[in-house]
Amino acid sequence: MTLRLPDGHGLARGRAVSLLLDGRAVTAYEGESVAALLLAEGHVATRVTRGGEPRGVFCGMGVCHDCLVVVDGIPNTRACVTWVREGMNVRRQDGVRALEVR
């Protein structure tokens, strides 16, 4: 399911960018969040808790930590306050992951 604004809405989207979402090439638009991309691609759940419960965008402003995803290999990234960019790699995540020291 792809969400589209109707013609004549008066809004302009940013430049189209290509990125990977769960290993699949998708198009997103500069100025939009990873959460917006996930919703536009039909993904209500951004992650699953350790207990198997789905979580998604709840507060939309980076406070609740429900929309955690893995961006370019970095887990626990908040999708609602992370802007899409050309070439990024986004994956939905299982549970809350410990950060690895490199």
Sine and cosine of phi, psi and omega as CSV:
sin_phi,cos_phi,sin_psi,cos_psi,sin_omega,cos_omega
0.00,0.00,0.80,-0.59,0.03,-1.00
-0.89,-0.45,0.77,-0.64,0.02,-1.00
-1.00,0.04,0.71,-0.70,0.01,-1.00
-0.73,-0.68,0.64,-0.77,0.12,-0.99
-0.98,0.17,0.59,-0.81,0.03,-1.00
-0.93,0.37,0.43,-0.90,0.06,-1.00
-0.88,0.48,0.54,-0.84,0.05,-1.00
0.99,0.17,0.28,0.96,-0.05,-1.00
-0.98,0.22,-0.26,0.97,0.04,-1.00
1.00,0.09,0.08,1.00,0.01,-1.00
-0.95,-0.31,0.54,-0.84,0.05,-1.00
-0.88,-0.48,0.69,-0.72,0.05,-1.00
-1.00,0.07,0.36,-0.93,0.07,-1.00
-0.95,0.31,-0.06,-1.00,0.01,-1.00
-0.90,0.44,0.65,-0.76,0.04,-1.00
-0.93,0.37,0.69,-0.73,0.06,-1.00
-0.78,-0.63,0.45,-0.89,0.04,-1.00
-0.96,-0.27,0.66,-0.75,0.05,-1.00
-0.46,-0.89,0.12,-0.99,0.03,-1.00
-0.97,-0.23,0.71,-0.71,0.08,-1.00
-0.82,-0.57,0.93,-0.37,-0.07,-1.00
0.80,0.60,0.63,0.77,0.06,-1.00
0.99,0.11,0.01,1.00,-0.03,-1.00
-0.93,-0.36,0.72,-0.70,0.02,-1.00
-0.94,0.33,0.76,-0.65,0.03,-1.00
-0.68,-0.73,0.27,-0.96,0.07,-1.00
-0.95,-0.30,0.71,-0.70,0.08,-1.00
-0.76,-0.65,-0.03,-1.00,-0.07,-1.00
-0.74,-0.68,0.76,-0.65,0.03,-1.00
-0.78,0.63,0.63,-0.78,-0.01,-1.00
1.00,-0.04,-0.09,1.00,0.02,-1.00
-0.95,-0.31,0.48,-0.88,-0.04,-1.00
-0.99,0.11,0.28,-0.96,0.10,-0.99
-0.88,0.47,-0.59,0.81,0.04,-1.00
-0.87,0.49,-0.67,0.74,0.03,-1.00
-0.88,0.47,-0.66,0.76,0.04,-1.00
-0.88,0.48,-0.74,0.67,0.00,-1.00
-0.85,0.52,-0.71,0.71,0.02,-1.00
-0.91,0.42,-0.67,0.74,0.02,-1.00
-0.90,0.44,-0.49,0.87,0.03,-1.00
-1.00,0.06,0.06,1.00,0.08,-1.00
1.00,0.04,0.25,0.97,-0.01,-1.00
-0.99,-0.14,0.96,-0.27,0.04,-1.00
-0.98,0.20,-0.64,0.77,0.01,-1.00
-1.00,-0.01,0.75,-0.66,0.06,-1.00
-0.99,-0.13,-0.39,0.92,0.01,-1.00
-0.39,-0.92,0.12,-0.99,0.07,-1.00
-0.81,-0.58,0.70,-0.71,0.01,-1.00
-0.94,0.33,0.17,-0.98,0.06,-1.00
-0.84,0.54,-0.53,0.85,0.01,-1.00
-0.99,0.12,0.01,1.00,0.04,-1.00
1.00,-0.02,0.13,0.99,0.00,-1.00
-1.00,0.09,0.75,-0.66,0.01,-1.00
-0.95,0.31,0.56,-0.83,0.08,-1.00
-0.75,-0.66,0.42,-0.91,-0.02,-1.00
-0.46,-0.89,-0.39,-0.92,0.00,-1.00
-0.96,0.29,0.86,-0.51,-0.01,-1.00
-0.91,-0.42,-0.90,0.44,-0.06,-1.00
-1.00,0.04,-0.52,0.86,0.01,-1.00
0.96,0.28,0.16,0.99,-0.01,-1.00
-0.68,-0.73,0.34,0.94,0.13,-0.99
0.99,0.15,0.27,0.96,-0.04,-1.00
-0.99,-0.11,-0.63,0.77,-0.21,-0.98
-1.00,0.04,-0.33,0.94,0.00,-1.00
0.92,0.40,0.34,0.94,0.04,-1.00
-0.99,0.17,-0.41,0.91,-0.12,-0.99
-0.99,-0.11,0.54,0.84,-0.05,-1.00
-0.92,0.39,0.69,-0.72,0.05,-1.00
-0.67,-0.75,0.13,-0.99,0.09,-1.00
-0.97,-0.22,0.86,-0.51,0.01,-1.00
-0.89,-0.46,0.86,-0.51,0.00,-1.00
0.77,0.64,0.66,0.75,0.04,-1.00
0.99,0.11,-0.03,1.00,-0.02,-1.00
-0.99,-0.17,0.93,-0.36,0.00,-1.00
-0.96,0.27,0.20,-0.98,0.09,-1.00
0.89,0.46,0.53,0.85,0.05,-1.00
-1.00,0.03,0.78,-0.63,-0.01,-1.00
-0.97,0.24,0.90,-0.44,-0.05,-1.00
-0.91,0.42,-0.51,0.86,-0.10,-1.00
-0.97,0.26,-0.31,0.95,-0.01,-1.00
-0.85,-0.52,0.33,0.95,0.04,-1.00
-0.92,-0.40,0.85,-0.53,-0.05,-1.00
-1.00,0.09,0.62,-0.79,0.04,-1.00
-0.93,0.37,0.48,-0.88,0.07,-1.00
-0.49,-0.87,0.36,-0.93,-0.01,-1.00
-0.81,0.58,0.76,-0.64,0.15,-0.99
0.99,0.16,0.01,1.00,-0.03,-1.00
-0.94,0.35,0.39,-0.92,-0.01,-1.00
-0.87,-0.49,0.92,-0.38,-0.04,-1.00
-0.92,-0.38,0.73,-0.68,0.09,-1.00
-0.73,-0.68,0.67,-0.75,0.14,-0.99
-0.95,0.32,0.50,-0.86,-0.12,-0.99
-0.87,-0.50,0.39,-0.92,0.08,-1.00
-0.98,-0.18,0.84,-0.54,0.02,-1.00
0.93,0.37,-0.20,-0.98,0.10,-1.00
-0.96,-0.28,0.83,-0.55,-0.08,-1.00
-0.99,-0.12,0.56,-0.83,0.10,-1.00
-0.96,0.29,0.62,-0.78,0.05,-1.00
-0.96,0.29,0.70,-0.72,0.02,-1.00
-1.00,-0.03,0.71,-0.70,0.06,-1.00
-1.00,0.07,0.81,-0.59,-0.04,-1.00
-0.94,-0.33,0.00,0.00,0.00,0.00
